[in-house]
Amino acid sequence: MEHRDYIIREIEKIGSIISNARQKLFGGKDNLSVVINKQADDIKGELLNELNFDLDKFMNMNIEESNEYLNSFIGFNTENIELLAECLSLIGFNNESDNSERYLQKALALYEIINTKSKTFSFDREQKIIEIKKHL
C-alpha cells in the first residue's frame, strides 16, 4: 500500500510540475515570443532540478530512446506524457526560432507513444496530431 501511495504521489508531482510549466509559458499576456524563450529556459532548469528530467537530452532522443527515458521515471503515465506533449507543441507553435519544428516533432513523437500505450482513443489528441502535422 505504501508503494502505491508513493507512485501516486510521483504521478501527481510530475503532473503538477508540467502543469505549472505550461501555466508559466502560456498564462500571461506579455510578448509571447520573448516570454517563450526565457520561460523555456527556466522550465528546463525546473524539470532538471525537481525531476532530474533533462529536456535538452530528451529533445535529442529518437522515439524509442524517448520512450525508455520516460519509462525510467516513476510517475510518467500517459496523462503526464500528454501534458508534456501539449507543452512542447505549444512551445513549437509559439516559438519563432529554428527550434519550433524540433518541439513540434518531439510533441508528435510523444503523441505516438501515448497512442501506443493508451487503451483509449481520444478525438482531442487526434486533433492535436493533425494540427501539428499541418504545421510541419
LINUR-V901806 format. One record per backbone hydrogen bond with DSSP energy under -1.0 kcal/mol. CO is the residue of the C=O (numbers start at 1). NH is the residue of the N-H. If there is no record, write none. Layout:
co nh
CO NH
CO NH
This chain:
co nh
1 5
2 6
3 7
4 8
5 9
6 10
7 11
8 12
9 13
10 14
11 15
12 16
13 17
14 18
15 19
16 20
17 21
18 22
19 23
20 24
21 25
22 26
23 27
31 35
32 36
33 37
34 38
35 39
36 40
37 41
38 42
39 43
40 44
41 45
42 46
43 47
44 48
45 49
46 50
47 51
47 53
53 55
54 58
55 59
58 61
62 66
63 67
64 68
65 69
66 70
67 71
70 73
73 76
75 77
77 81
78 82
79 83
80 84
81 85
82 86
83 87
84 88
85 89
86 90
87 91
88 92
89 93
90 94
91 95
97 100
99 103
100 104
101 105
102 106
103 107
104 108
105 109
106 110
107 111
108 112
109 113
110 114
111 115
112 116
113 117
114 118
122 126
123 127
124 128
125 129
126 130
127 131
128 132
129 133
130 134
131 135
132 136
